[in-house]
Amino acid sequence: MKYSRPHYRLIKSARIINKLAGDKRRTLLDVGCGPATLMRLVRPNIHYYGIDIAIHDRLPNLLEADFLEQPIRFDGRRFDIVVALGVFEYMAGRQDQKFAEIAELLSERGRFV
């Protein structure tokens, strides 16, 4: 795969996530991560995890799963920040269910972007 410059939406999202995290160690789940481009854009204090139906590079922090058919989960983990960019328009009548699943993934003071 050739490198391509991250889309503006990813750059803007990374700025928001970096601001939310500040300098503290945070965990981030990227729902619908694609090739995990966002991982390169967040600060090192943010431990990145990604989930998608098709994972290109097998890494321990990336999970391949069909989260439309299965609940959104990542090995029982909870996250400080969960992001879902360009995902919910494909969920049709399952949006309420998937929002509830994401709410379950958030830590006590977690944020959803």
Gaussian input, Z-matrix of N, CA and C with variables (Angstrom, degrees):
# hf/3-21g

backbone

0 1
 N
 C     1     B1
 C     2     B2     1     A1
 N     3     B3     2     A2     1     D1
 C     4     B4     3     A3     2     D2
 C     5     B5     4     A4     3     D3
 N     6     B6     5     A5     4     D4
 C     7     B7     6     A6     5     D5
 C     8     B8     7     A7     6     D6
 N     9     B9     8     A8     7     D7
 C    10    B10     9     A9     8     D8
 C    11    B11    10    A10     9     D9
 N    12    B12    11    A11    10    D10
 C    13    B13    12    A12    11    D11
 C    14    B14    13    A13    12    D12
 N    15    B15    14    A14    13    D13
 C    16    B16    15    A15    14    D14
 C    17    B17    16    A16    15    D15
 N    18    B18    17    A17    16    D16
 C    19    B19    18    A18    17    D17
 C    20    B20    19    A19    18    D18
 N    21    B21    20    A20    19    D19
 C    22    B22    21    A21    20    D20
 C    23    B23    22    A22    21    D21
 N    24    B24    23    A23    22    D22
 C    25    B25    24    A24    23    D23
 C    26    B26    25    A25    24    D24
 N    27    B27    26    A26    25    D25
 C    28    B28    27    A27    26    D26
 C    29    B29    28    A28    27    D27
 N    30    B30    29    A29    28    D28
 C    31    B31    30    A30    29    D29
 C    32    B32    31    A31    30    D30
 N    33    B33    32    A32    31    D31
 C    34    B34    33    A33    32    D32
 C    35    B35    34    A34    33    D33
 N    36    B36    35    A35    34    D34
 C    37    B37    36    A36    35    D35
 C    38    B38    37    A37    36    D36
 N    39    B39    38    A38    37    D37
 C    40    B40    39    A39    38    D38
 C    41    B41    40    A40    39    D39
 N    42    B42    41    A41    40    D40
 C    43    B43    42    A42    41    D41
 C    44    B44    43    A43    42    D42
 N    45    B45    44    A44    43    D43
 C    46    B46    45    A45    44    D44
 C    47    B47    46    A46    45    D45
 N    48    B48    47    A47    46    D46
 C    49    B49    48    A48    47    D47
 C    50    B50    49    A49    48    D48
 N    51    B51    50    A50    49    D49
 C    52    B52    51    A51    50    D50
 C    53    B53    52    A52    51    D51
 N    54    B54    53    A53    52    D52
 C    55    B55    54    A54    53    D53
 C    56    B56    55    A55    54    D54
 N    57    B57    56    A56    55    D55
 C    58    B58    57    A57    56    D56
 C    59    B59    58    A58    57    D57
 N    60    B60    59    A59    58    D58
 C    61    B61    60    A60    59    D59
 C    62    B62    61    A61    60    D60
 N    63    B63    62    A62    61    D61
 C    64    B64    63    A63    62    D62
 C    65    B65    64    A64    63    D63
 N    66    B66    65    A65    64    D64
 C    67    B67    66    A66    65    D65
 C    68    B68    67    A67    66    D66
 N    69    B69    68    A68    67    D67
 C    70    B70    69    A69    68    D68
 C    71    B71    70    A70    69    D69
 N    72    B72    71    A71    70    D70
 C    73    B73    72    A72    71    D71
 C    74    B74    73    A73    72    D72
 N    75    B75    74    A74    73    D73
 C    76    B76    75    A75    74    D74
 C    77    B77    76    A76    75    D75
 N    78    B78    77    A77    76    D76
 C    79    B79    78    A78    77    D77
 C    80    B80    79    A79    78    D78
 N    81    B81    80    A80    79    D79
 C    82    B82    81    A81    80    D80
 C    83    B83    82    A82    81    D81
 N    84    B84    83    A83    82    D82
 C    85    B85    84    A84    83    D83
 C    86    B86    85    A85    84    D84
 N    87    B87    86    A86    85    D85
 C    88    B88    87    A87    86    D86
 C    89    B89    88    A88    87    D87
 N    90    B90    89    A89    88    D88
 C    91    B91    90    A90    89    D89
 C    92    B92    91    A91    90    D90
 N    93    B93    92    A92    91    D91
 C    94    B94    93    A93    92    D92
 C    95    B95    94    A94    93    D93
 N    96    B96    95    A95    94    D94
 C    97    B97    96    A96    95    D95
 C    98    B98    97    A97    96    D96
 N    99    B99    98    A98    97    D97
 C   100   B100    99    A99    98    D98
 C   101   B101   100   A100    99    D99
 N   102   B102   101   A101   100   D100
 C   103   B103   102   A102   101   D101
 C   104   B104   103   A103   102   D102
 N   105   B105   104   A104   103   D103
 C   106   B106   105   A105   104   D104
 C   107   B107   106   A106   105   D105
 N   108   B108   107   A107   106   D106
 C   109   B109   108   A108   107   D107
 C   110   B110   109   A109   108   D108
 N   111   B111   110   A110   109   D109
 C   112   B112   111   A111   110   D110
 C   113   B113   112   A112   111   D111
 N   114   B114   113   A113   112   D112
 C   115   B115   114   A114   113   D113
 C   116   B116   115   A115   114   D114
 N   117   B117   116   A116   115   D115
 C   118   B118   117   A117   116   D116
 C   119   B119   118   A118   117   D117
 N   120   B120   119   A119   118   D118
 C   121   B121   120   A120   119   D119
 C   122   B122   121   A121   120   D120
 N   123   B123   122   A122   121   D121
 C   124   B124   123   A123   122   D122
 C   125   B125   124   A124   123   D123
 N   126   B126   125   A125   124   D124
 C   127   B127   126   A126   125   D125
 C   128   B128   127   A127   126   D126
 N   129   B129   128   A128   127   D127
 C   130   B130   129   A129   128   D128
 C   131   B131   130   A130   129   D129
 N   132   B132   131   A131   130   D130
 C   133   B133   132   A132   131   D131
 C   134   B134   133   A133   132   D132
 N   135   B135   134   A134   133   D133
 C   136   B136   135   A135   134   D134
 C   137   B137   136   A136   135   D135
 N   138   B138   137   A137   136   D136
 C   139   B139   138   A138   137   D137
 C   140   B140   139   A139   138   D138
 N   141   B141   140   A140   139   D139
 C   142   B142   141   A141   140   D140
 C   143   B143   142   A142   141   D141
 N   144   B144   143   A143   142   D142
 C   145   B145   144   A144   143   D143
 C   146   B146   145   A145   144   D144
 N   147   B147   146   A146   145   D145
 C   148   B148   147   A147   146   D146
 C   149   B149   148   A148   147   D147
 N   150   B150   149   A149   148   D148
 C   151   B151   150   A150   149   D149
 C   152   B152   151   A151   150   D150
 N   153   B153   152   A152   151   D151
 C   154   B154   153   A153   152   D152
 C   155   B155   154   A154   153   D153
 N   156   B156   155   A155   154   D154
 C   157   B157   156   A156   155   D155
 C   158   B158   157   A157   156   D156
 N   159   B159   158   A158   157   D157
 C   160   B160   159   A159   158   D158
 C   161   B161   160   A160   159   D159
 N   162   B162   161   A161   160   D160
 C   163   B163   162   A162   161   D161
 C   164   B164   163   A163   162   D162
 N   165   B165   164   A164   163   D163
 C   166   B166   165   A165   164   D164
 C   167   B167   166   A166   165   D165
 N   168   B168   167   A167   166   D166
 C   169   B169   168   A168   167   D167
 C   170   B170   169   A169   168   D168
 N   171   B171   170   A170   169   D169
 C   172   B172   171   A171   170   D170
 C   173   B173   172   A172   171   D171
 N   174   B174   173   A173   172   D172
 C   175   B175   174   A174   173   D173
 C   176   B176   175   A175   174   D174
 N   177   B177   176   A176   175   D175
 C   178   B178   177   A177   176   D176
 C   179   B179   178   A178   177   D177
 N   180   B180   179   A179   178   D178
 C   181   B181   180   A180   179   D179
 C   182   B182   181   A181   180   D180
 N   183   B183   182   A182   181   D181
 C   184   B184   183   A183   182   D182
 C   185   B185   184   A184   183   D183
 N   186   B186   185   A185   184   D184
 C   187   B187   186   A186   185   D185
 C   188   B188   187   A187   186   D186
 N   189   B189   188   A188   187   D187
 C   190   B190   189   A189   188   D188
 C   191   B191   190   A190   189   D189
 N   192   B192   191   A191   190   D190
 C   193   B193   192   A192   191   D191
 C   194   B194   193   A193   192   D192
 N   195   B195   194   A194   193   D193
 C   196   B196   195   A195   194   D194
 C   197   B197   196   A196   195   D195
 N   198   B198   197   A197   196   D196
 C   199   B199   198   A198   197   D197
 C   200   B200   199   A199   198   D198
 N   201   B201   200   A200   199   D199
 C   202   B202   201   A201   200   D200
 C   203   B203   202   A202   201   D201
 N   204   B204   203   A203   202   D202
 C   205   B205   204   A204   203   D203
 C   206   B206   205   A205   204   D204
 N   207   B207   206   A206   205   D205
 C   208   B208   207   A207   206   D206
 C   209   B209   208   A208   207   D207
 N   210   B210   209   A209   208   D208
 C   211   B211   210   A210   209   D209
 C   212   B212   211   A211   210   D210
 N   213   B213   212   A212   211   D211
 C   214   B214   213   A213   212   D212
 C   215   B215   214   A214   213   D213
 N   216   B216   215   A215   214   D214
 C   217   B217   216   A216   215   D215
 C   218   B218   217   A217   216   D216
 N   219   B219   218   A218   217   D217
 C   220   B220   219   A219   218   D218
 C   221   B221   220   A220   219   D219
 N   222   B222   221   A221   220   D220
 C   223   B223   222   A222   221   D221
 C   224   B224   223   A223   222   D222
 N   225   B225   224   A224   223   D223
 C   226   B226   225   A225   224   D224
 C   227   B227   226   A226   225   D225
 N   228   B228   227   A227   226   D226
 C   229   B229   228   A228   227   D227
 C   230   B230   229   A229   228   D228
 N   231   B231   230   A230   229   D229
 C   232   B232   231   A231   230   D230
 C   233   B233   232   A232   231   D231
 N   234   B234   233   A233   232   D232
 C   235   B235   234   A234   233   D233
 C   236   B236   235   A235   234   D234
 N   237   B237   236   A236   235   D235
 C   238   B238   237   A237   236   D236
 C   239   B239   238   A238   237   D237
 N   240   B240   239   A239   238   D238
 C   241   B241   240   A240   239   D239
 C   242   B242   241   A241   240   D240
 N   243   B243   242   A242   241   D241
 C   244   B244   243   A243   242   D242
 C   245   B245   244   A244   243   D243
 N   246   B246   245   A245   244   D244
 C   247   B247   246   A246   245   D245
 C   248   B248   247   A247   246   D246
 N   249   B249   248   A248   247   D247
 C   250   B250   249   A249   248   D248
 C   251   B251   250   A250   249   D249
 N   252   B252   251   A251   250   D250
 C   253   B253   252   A252   251   D251
 C   254   B254   253   A253   252   D252
 N   255   B255   254   A254   253   D253
 C   256   B256   255   A255   254   D254
 C   257   B257   256   A256   255   D255
 N   258   B258   257   A257   256   D256
 C   259   B259   258   A258   257   D257
 C   260   B260   259   A259   258   D258
 N   261   B261   260   A260   259   D259
 C   262   B262   261   A261   260   D260
 C   263   B263   262   A262   261   D261
 N   264   B264   263   A263   262   D262
 C   265   B265   264   A264   263   D263
 C   266   B266   265   A265   264   D264
 N   267   B267   266   A266   265   D265
 C   268   B268   267   A267   266   D266
 C   269   B269   268   A268   267   D267
 N   270   B270   269   A269   268   D268
 C   271   B271   270   A270   269   D269
 C   272   B272   271   A271   270   D270
 N   273   B273   272   A272   271   D271
 C   274   B274   273   A273   272   D272
 C   275   B275   274   A274   273   D273
 N   276   B276   275   A275   274   D274
 C   277   B277   276   A276   275   D275
 C   278   B278   277   A277   276   D276
 N   279   B279   278   A278   277   D277
 C   280   B280   279   A279   278   D278
 C   281   B281   280   A280   279   D279
 N   282   B282   281   A281   280   D280
 C   283   B283   282   A282   281   D281
 C   284   B284   283   A283   282   D282
 N   285   B285   284   A284   283   D283
 C   286   B286   285   A285   284   D284
 C   287   B287   286   A286   285   D285
 N   288   B288   287   A287   286   D286
 C   289   B289   288   A288   287   D287
 C   290   B290   289   A289   288   D288
 N   291   B291   290   A290   289   D289
 C   292   B292   291   A291   290   D290
 C   293   B293   292   A292   291   D291
 N   294   B294   293   A293   292   D292
 C   295   B295   294   A294   293   D293
 C   296   B296   295   A295   294   D294
 N   297   B297   296   A296   295   D295
 C   298   B298   297   A297   296   D296
 C   299   B299   298   A298   297   D297
 N   300   B300   299   A299   298   D298
 C   301   B301   300   A300   299   D299
 C   302   B302   301   A301   300   D300
 N   303   B303   302   A302   301   D301
 C   304   B304   303   A303   302   D302
 C   305   B305   304   A304   303   D303
 N   306   B306   305   A305   304   D304
 C   307   B307   306   A306   305   D305
 C   308   B308   307   A307   306   D306
 N   309   B309   308   A308   307   D307
 C   310   B310   309   A309   308   D308
 C   311   B311   310   A310   309   D309
 N   312   B312   311   A311   310   D310
 C   313   B313   312   A312   311   D311
 C   314   B314   313   A313   312   D312
 N   315   B315   314   A314   313   D313
 C   316   B316   315   A315   314   D314
 C   317   B317   316   A316   315   D315
 N   318   B318   317   A317   316   D316
 C   319   B319   318   A318   317   D317
 C   320   B320   319   A319   318   D318
 N   321   B321   320   A320   319   D319
 C   322   B322   321   A321   320   D320
 C   323   B323   322   A322   321   D321
 N   324   B324   323   A323   322   D322
 C   325   B325   324   A324   323   D323
 C   326   B326   325   A325   324   D324
 N   327   B327   326   A326   325   D325
 C   328   B328   327   A327   326   D326
 C   329   B329   328   A328   327   D327
 N   330   B330   329   A329   328   D328
 C   331   B331   330   A330   329   D329
 C   332   B332   331   A331   330   D330
 N   333   B333   332   A332   331   D331
 C   334   B334   333   A333   332   D332
 C   335   B335   334   A334   333   D333
 N   336   B336   335   A335   334   D334
 C   337   B337   336   A336   335   D335
 C   338   B338   337   A337   336   D336

   B1=1.4513
   B2=1.5250
   B3=1.2955
   B4=1.4579
   B5=1.5256
   B6=1.3060
   B7=1.4636
   B8=1.5178
   B9=1.3006
   B10=1.4598
   B11=1.5247
   B12=1.2923
   B13=1.4626
   B14=1.5300
   B15=1.3477
   B16=1.4685
   B17=1.5226
   B18=1.3056
   B19=1.4596
   B20=1.5269
   B21=1.3281
   B22=1.4613
   B23=1.5322
   B24=1.3365
   B25=1.4645
   B26=1.5324
   B27=1.3273
   B28=1.4633
   B29=1.5187
   B30=1.3059
   B31=1.4688
   B32=1.5239
   B33=1.3196
   B34=1.4655
   B35=1.5278
   B36=1.3065
   B37=1.4700
   B38=1.5225
   B39=1.3131
   B40=1.4636
   B41=1.5278
   B42=1.3203
   B43=1.4713
   B44=1.5230
   B45=1.3339
   B46=1.4687
   B47=1.5271
   B48=1.3266
   B49=1.4657
   B50=1.5226
   B51=1.3257
   B52=1.4616
   B53=1.5255
   B54=1.3195
   B55=1.4632
   B56=1.5318
   B57=1.3348
   B58=1.4644
   B59=1.5255
   B60=1.3148
   B61=1.4664
   B62=1.5173
   B63=1.3231
   B64=1.4604
   B65=1.5168
   B66=1.3204
   B67=1.4667
   B68=1.5277
   B69=1.3367
   B70=1.4641
   B71=1.5214
   B72=1.3250
   B73=1.4615
   B74=1.5239
   B75=1.3067
   B76=1.4581
   B77=1.5171
   B78=1.3331
   B79=1.4628
   B80=1.5230
   B81=1.3223
   B82=1.4674
   B83=1.5220
   B84=1.3326
   B85=1.4619
   B86=1.5121
   B87=1.3181
   B88=1.4662
   B89=1.5290
   B90=1.3338
   B91=1.4659
   B92=1.5229
   B93=1.3223
   B94=1.4673
   B95=1.5208
   B96=1.3209
   B97=1.4681
   B98=1.5266
   B99=1.3490
   B100=1.4622
   B101=1.5176
   B102=1.3287
   B103=1.4720
   B104=1.5292
   B105=1.3245
   B106=1.4702
   B107=1.5222
   B108=1.3059
   B109=1.4661
   B110=1.5247
   B111=1.3279
   B112=1.4648
   B113=1.5247
   B114=1.3184
   B115=1.4664
   B116=1.5288
   B117=1.3317
   B118=1.4677
   B119=1.5247
   B120=1.3305
   B121=1.4588
   B122=1.5270
   B123=1.3359
   B124=1.4644
   B125=1.5225
   B126=1.3181
   B127=1.4676
   B128=1.5285
   B129=1.3353
   B130=1.4694
   B131=1.5320
   B132=1.3336
   B133=1.4657
   B134=1.5297
   B135=1.3151
   B136=1.4616
   B137=1.5296
   B138=1.3359
   B139=1.4652
   B140=1.5333
   B141=1.3143
   B142=1.4635
   B143=1.5268
   B144=1.3468
   B145=1.4549
   B146=1.5198
   B147=1.3099
   B148=1.4537
   B149=1.5144
   B150=1.3342
   B151=1.4588
   B152=1.5283
   B153=1.3248
   B154=1.4629
   B155=1.5267
   B156=1.3067
   B157=1.4616
   B158=1.5261
   B159=1.3207
   B160=1.4653
   B161=1.5273
   B162=1.3162
   B163=1.4576
   B164=1.5219
   B165=1.3267
   B166=1.4644
   B167=1.5216
   B168=1.3206
   B169=1.4634
   B170=1.5209
   B171=1.2908
   B172=1.4708
   B173=1.5234
   B174=1.3039
   B175=1.4569
   B176=1.5243
   B177=1.3353
   B178=1.4615
   B179=1.5281
   B180=1.3147
   B181=1.4657
   B182=1.5340
   B183=1.3283
   B184=1.4642
   B185=1.5186
   B186=1.3281
   B187=1.4536
   B188=1.5214
   B189=1.3154
   B190=1.4626
   B191=1.5256
   B192=1.3328
   B193=1.4610
   B194=1.5208
   B195=1.3098
   B196=1.4649
   B197=1.5228
   B198=1.3283
   B199=1.4577
   B200=1.5239
   B201=1.3281
   B202=1.4586
   B203=1.5237
   B204=1.3164
   B205=1.4637
   B206=1.5236
   B207=1.3247
   B208=1.4651
   B209=1.5350
   B210=1.3332
   B211=1.4711
   B212=1.5364
   B213=1.3141
   B214=1.4635
   B215=1.5267
   B216=1.3254
   B217=1.4588
   B218=1.5163
   B219=1.3337
   B220=1.4598
   B221=1.5191
   B222=1.3087
   B223=1.4700
   B224=1.5252
   B225=1.3245
   B226=1.4596
   B227=1.5129
   B228=1.3225
   B229=1.4720
   B230=1.5311
   B231=1.3291
   B232=1.4654
   B233=1.5204
   B234=1.3406
   B235=1.4573
   B236=1.5229
   B237=1.3335
   B238=1.4607
   B239=1.5301
   B240=1.3165
   B241=1.4700
   B242=1.5269
   B243=1.3235
   B244=1.4597
   B245=1.5201
   B246=1.3151
   B247=1.4535
   B248=1.5306
   B249=1.3354
   B250=1.4660
   B251=1.5282
   B252=1.3180
   B253=1.4655
   B254=1.5279
   B255=1.3114
   B256=1.4594
   B257=1.5119
   B258=1.3281
   B259=1.4588
   B260=1.5251
   B261=1.3033
   B262=1.4592
   B263=1.5221
   B264=1.3102
   B265=1.4572
   B266=1.5291
   B267=1.3355
   B268=1.4640
   B269=1.5271
   B270=1.3083
   B271=1.4592
   B272=1.5162
   B273=1.3137
   B274=1.4696
   B275=1.5260
   B276=1.3190
   B277=1.4599
   B278=1.5138
   B279=1.3178
   B280=1.4638
   B281=1.5216
   B282=1.3062
   B283=1.4618
   B284=1.5227
   B285=1.3291
   B286=1.4681
   B287=1.5223
   B288=1.3227
   B289=1.4603
   B290=1.5269
   B291=1.3309
   B292=1.4608
   B293=1.5254
   B294=1.3423
   B295=1.4661
   B296=1.5274
   B297=1.3234
   B298=1.4687
   B299=1.5235
   B300=1.3302
   B301=1.4624
   B302=1.5240
   B303=1.3238
   B304=1.4654
   B305=1.5233
   B306=1.3210
   B307=1.4677
   B308=1.5293
   B309=1.3221
   B310=1.4640
   B311=1.5266
   B312=1.3246
   B313=1.4668
   B314=1.5244
   B315=1.3074
   B316=1.4636
   B317=1.5203
   B318=1.3281
   B319=1.4577
   B320=1.5273
   B321=1.3199
   B322=1.4715
   B323=1.5359
   B324=1.3084
   B325=1.4713
   B326=1.5396
   B327=1.3343
   B328=1.4517
   B329=1.5147
   B330=1.3168
   B331=1.4598
   B332=1.5202
   B333=1.3335
   B334=1.4607
   B335=1.5225
   B336=1.3279
   B337=1.4677
   B338=1.5113
   A1=108.94
   A2=115.49
   A3=120.51
   A4=109.66
   A5=114.95
   A6=120.35
   A7=109.39
   A8=115.97
   A9=120.26
   A10=107.56
   A11=114.92
   A12=120.83
   A13=109.46
   A14=117.19
   A15=119.92
   A16=111.69
   A17=115.61
   A18=122.47
   A19=109.36
   A20=116.20
   A21=122.11
   A22=111.48
   A23=117.73
   A24=121.60
   A25=110.48
   A26=117.58
   A27=120.79
   A28=111.65
   A29=116.88
   A30=120.95
   A31=110.07
   A32=116.55
   A33=120.66
   A34=110.48
   A35=117.62
   A36=121.28
   A37=111.11
   A38=117.07
   A39=120.70
   A40=110.43
   A41=117.71
   A42=120.21
   A43=110.59
   A44=117.28
   A45=121.62
   A46=110.15
   A47=117.11
   A48=121.81
   A49=110.61
   A50=117.51
   A51=121.26
   A52=110.87
   A53=116.55
   A54=120.43
   A55=110.65
   A56=117.05
   A57=120.47
   A58=111.50
   A59=116.50
   A60=121.05
   A61=112.51
   A62=116.67
   A63=119.15
   A64=110.09
   A65=116.30
   A66=121.19
   A67=112.54
   A68=116.93
   A69=120.54
   A70=110.88
   A71=115.49
   A72=120.41
   A73=108.31
   A74=116.53
   A75=122.53
   A76=109.80
   A77=115.22
   A78=120.65
   A79=107.81
   A80=115.24
   A81=122.16
   A82=108.90
   A83=116.41
   A84=121.33
   A85=108.11
   A86=116.24
   A87=124.37
   A88=107.35
   A89=116.23
   A90=122.06
   A91=107.92
   A92=116.26
   A93=120.49
   A94=109.79
   A95=116.19
   A96=122.17
   A97=114.87
   A98=118.44
   A99=118.89
   A100=110.26
   A101=118.13
   A102=120.17
   A103=113.73
   A104=118.18
   A105=123.76
   A106=112.91
   A107=117.27
   A108=121.98
   A109=111.83
   A110=116.54
   A111=120.50
   A112=111.50
   A113=117.35
   A114=121.89
   A115=111.29
   A116=117.39
   A117=121.32
   A118=112.47
   A119=117.78
   A120=121.62
   A121=114.53
   A122=116.67
   A123=118.58
   A124=109.56
   A125=115.37
   A126=121.67
   A127=111.50
   A128=116.42
   A129=120.70
   A130=114.33
   A131=118.55
   A132=120.46
   A133=112.76
   A134=117.26
   A135=122.71
   A136=108.01
   A137=115.28
   A138=119.79
   A139=107.55
   A140=115.47
   A141=124.35
   A142=111.47
   A143=115.33
   A144=123.50
   A145=107.33
   A146=117.15
   A147=121.12
   A148=111.41
   A149=115.41
   A150=121.63
   A151=107.66
   A152=115.66
   A153=120.36
   A154=108.70
   A155=115.76
   A156=121.01
   A157=111.77
   A158=117.63
   A159=121.43
   A160=108.77
   A161=116.87
   A162=122.61
   A163=108.34
   A164=116.29
   A165=121.28
   A166=112.32
   A167=116.80
   A168=122.16
   A169=108.84
   A170=116.91
   A171=121.61
   A172=109.29
   A173=115.67
   A174=122.74
   A175=107.91
   A176=119.05
   A177=120.21
   A178=113.91
   A179=117.51
   A180=120.55
   A181=112.47
   A182=117.27
   A183=121.84
   A184=109.48
   A185=115.89
   A186=121.43
   A187=109.77
   A188=115.73
   A189=120.40
   A190=108.14
   A191=116.45
   A192=121.45
   A193=109.53
   A194=115.70
   A195=121.80
   A196=107.65
   A197=116.56
   A198=120.32
   A199=112.99
   A200=118.70
   A201=119.83
   A202=110.25
   A203=116.40
   A204=121.73
   A205=112.64
   A206=117.11
   A207=122.65
   A208=108.57
   A209=117.13
   A210=118.69
   A211=110.90
   A212=116.06
   A213=120.85
   A214=106.89
   A215=115.67
   A216=123.14
   A217=108.29
   A218=115.83
   A219=120.54
   A220=107.84
   A221=116.33
   A222=123.65
   A223=113.43
   A224=118.02
   A225=121.48
   A226=114.97
   A227=117.98
   A228=121.83
   A229=110.96
   A230=113.89
   A231=122.67
   A232=106.46
   A233=116.62
   A234=121.01
   A235=111.23
   A236=114.17
   A237=120.44
   A238=110.72
   A239=115.77
   A240=121.75
   A241=108.15
   A242=116.17
   A243=121.68
   A244=106.64
   A245=115.78
   A246=121.89
   A247=108.34
   A248=116.19
   A249=121.59
   A250=106.93
   A251=115.50
   A252=121.15
   A253=109.73
   A254=116.69
   A255=120.40
   A256=113.53
   A257=117.00
   A258=121.37
   A259=112.29
   A260=117.27
   A261=120.35
   A262=114.57
   A263=118.21
   A264=118.61
   A265=112.24
   A266=117.24
   A267=121.53
   A268=113.03
   A269=117.90
   A270=121.36
   A271=114.21
   A272=117.90
   A273=122.93
   A274=111.52
   A275=117.78
   A276=122.42
   A277=115.13
   A278=118.52
   A279=122.21
   A280=113.10
   A281=117.81
   A282=119.82
   A283=112.84
   A284=117.79
   A285=120.02
   A286=111.04
   A287=116.83
   A288=121.76
   A289=110.79
   A290=117.07
   A291=120.80
   A292=111.52
   A293=117.95
   A294=119.93
   A295=110.17
   A296=117.25
   A297=121.47
   A298=110.72
   A299=117.57
   A300=120.75
   A301=111.16
   A302=116.17
   A303=119.70
   A304=110.57
   A305=117.36
   A306=120.37
   A307=110.58
   A308=117.55
   A309=121.99
   A310=112.45
   A311=117.12
   A312=121.82
   A313=113.13
   A314=116.64
   A315=120.29
   A316=111.65
   A317=115.57
   A318=120.35
   A319=108.04
   A320=116.27
   A321=120.98
   A322=113.18
   A323=117.47
   A324=120.55
   A325=110.18
   A326=116.23
   A327=121.19
   A328=113.65
   A329=114.88
   A330=122.52
   A331=110.47
   A332=115.37
   A333=121.61
   A334=108.56
   A335=116.05
   A336=121.96
   A337=107.53
   D1=135.07
   D2=178.41
   D3=-84.28
   D4=148.72
   D5=177.20
   D6=-70.84
   D7=135.66
   D8=171.54
   D9=-130.80
   D10=147.69
   D11=-178.22
   D12=-63.39
   D13=135.98
   D14=179.77
   D15=-59.36
   D16=141.12
   D17=177.99
   D18=-63.17
   D19=151.54
   D20=-179.12
   D21=-52.89
   D22=-38.49
   D23=-178.91
   D24=-58.95
   D25=-39.68
   D26=179.30
   D27=-69.68
   D28=-40.21
   D29=179.53
   D30=-64.34
   D31=-44.69
   D32=178.80
   D33=-64.93
   D34=-42.22
   D35=178.13
   D36=-62.27
   D37=-41.61
   D38=178.50
   D39=-61.58
   D40=-39.50
   D41=177.42
   D42=-61.19
   D43=-43.57
   D44=179.55
   D45=-64.27
   D46=-46.42
   D47=-179.27
   D48=-62.92
   D49=-44.92
   D50=178.87
   D51=-60.75
   D52=-38.81
   D53=179.02
   D54=-68.09
   D55=-43.25
   D56=178.05
   D57=-61.18
   D58=-40.77
   D59=-177.07
   D60=-74.51
   D61=-32.11
   D62=-174.98
   D63=60.24
   D64=-139.13
   D65=-179.63
   D66=-98.22
   D67=-0.31
   D68=-177.96
   D69=-80.16
   D70=153.11
   D71=174.66
   D72=-69.53
   D73=127.79
   D74=-179.33
   D75=-134.89
   D76=156.54
   D77=172.88
   D78=-110.15
   D79=142.30
   D80=-176.96
   D81=-131.02
   D82=130.95
   D83=170.80
   D84=-110.87
   D85=125.24
   D86=177.83
   D87=-102.94
   D88=102.94
   D89=-179.06
   D90=-83.45
   D91=121.65
   D92=-175.10
   D93=79.31
   D94=46.20
   D95=-170.16
   D96=-71.85
   D97=-15.93
   D98=-177.00
   D99=58.25
   D100=-131.73
   D101=179.91
   D102=-81.32
   D103=15.37
   D104=176.56
   D105=62.10
   D106=35.83
   D107=179.16
   D108=-60.46
   D109=-35.56
   D110=-179.06
   D111=-59.34
   D112=-28.79
   D113=-179.98
   D114=-56.73
   D115=-34.82
   D116=-179.30
   D117=-78.08
   D118=-13.09
   D119=-172.89
   D120=-102.98
   D121=-13.98
   D122=-179.79
   D123=-92.80
   D124=157.04
   D125=-178.33
   D126=-64.59
   D127=157.26
   D128=-179.43
   D129=-63.12
   D130=-21.64
   D131=178.59
   D132=-76.83
   D133=-3.43
   D134=179.03
   D135=-103.59
   D136=112.74
   D137=179.47
   D138=-83.16
   D139=112.41
   D140=-171.79
   D141=-88.84
   D142=134.48
   D143=170.00
   D144=-129.26
   D145=146.27
   D146=178.94
   D147=-135.89
   D148=148.99
   D149=177.14
   D150=-135.46
   D151=136.21
   D152=-179.93
   D153=-158.87
   D154=161.72
   D155=178.79
   D156=-70.38
   D157=-23.67
   D158=179.35
   D159=-138.89
   D160=110.31
   D161=178.58
   D162=-100.88
   D163=126.69
   D164=-177.86
   D165=-82.26
   D166=-46.64
   D167=-178.78
   D168=-108.04
   D169=118.44
   D170=-179.69
   D171=-75.43
   D172=110.35
   D173=176.65
   D174=-131.60
   D175=153.47
   D176=-178.04
   D177=-63.63
   D178=-21.69
   D179=-179.02
   D180=-94.05
   D181=5.86
   D182=178.28
   D183=-119.42
   D184=133.69
   D185=-176.91
   D186=-123.12
   D187=128.40
   D188=175.59
   D189=-92.36
   D190=120.86
   D191=-178.63
   D192=-159.72
   D193=146.66
   D194=175.48
   D195=-89.45
   D196=86.26
   D197=-174.77
   D198=-76.74
   D199=-1.89
   D200=169.65
   D201=-76.62
   D202=-38.29
   D203=-179.14
   D204=-91.50
   D205=-25.70
   D206=-178.76
   D207=-114.63
   D208=157.62
   D209=174.58
   D210=-61.61
   D211=147.99
   D212=175.59
   D213=-74.73
   D214=113.69
   D215=-179.48
   D216=-146.61
   D217=157.04
   D218=173.58
   D219=-143.34
   D220=85.58
   D221=176.09
   D222=50.69
   D223=36.53
   D224=177.73
   D225=73.44
   D226=7.85
   D227=-178.55
   D228=-77.99
   D229=156.41
   D230=169.74
   D231=-118.75
   D232=154.25
   D233=-170.66
   D234=-129.68
   D235=149.93
   D236=176.08
   D237=-74.74
   D238=-34.14
   D239=-179.18
   D240=-137.35
   D241=133.54
   D242=171.84
   D243=-123.27
   D244=133.69
   D245=179.45
   D246=-125.02
   D247=141.69
   D248=175.81
   D249=-139.37
   D250=99.33
   D251=-176.55
   D252=-102.34
   D253=122.94
   D254=177.05
   D255=65.35
   D256=32.96
   D257=-177.01
   D258=-111.81
   D259=-44.90
   D260=-169.63
   D261=-68.00
   D262=-20.49
   D263=176.55
   D264=-70.01
   D265=-13.76
   D266=178.73
   D267=-98.62
   D268=1.46
   D269=-174.50
   D270=-94.96
   D271=-4.47
   D272=176.36
   D273=42.32
   D274=-122.92
   D275=-174.86
   D276=-76.59
   D277=5.15
   D278=-178.24
   D279=-101.92
   D280=6.40
   D281=-174.36
   D282=-59.49
   D283=-46.94
   D284=-179.32
   D285=-59.02
   D286=-43.87
   D287=179.44
   D288=-61.89
   D289=-43.52
   D290=-177.15
   D291=-71.52
   D292=-34.80
   D293=173.71
   D294=-62.01
   D295=-40.97
   D296=178.78
   D297=-64.30
   D298=-40.23
   D299=178.03
   D300=-63.83
   D301=-40.54
   D302=177.80
   D303=-65.39
   D304=-39.58
   D305=178.08
   D306=-59.13
   D307=-35.54
   D308=178.00
   D309=-69.13
   D310=-24.21
   D311=-179.40
   D312=-81.86
   D313=-17.01
   D314=-175.54
   D315=-79.02
   D316=139.45
   D317=172.82
   D318=-66.41
   D319=175.00
   D320=-173.72
   D321=-52.49
   D322=-41.52
   D323=-179.73
   D324=-112.58
   D325=27.30
   D326=-177.33
   D327=-68.07
   D328=160.46
   D329=-179.17
   D330=-124.70
   D331=143.27
   D332=175.73
   D333=-112.32
   D334=127.44
   D335=179.10
   D336=-112.13

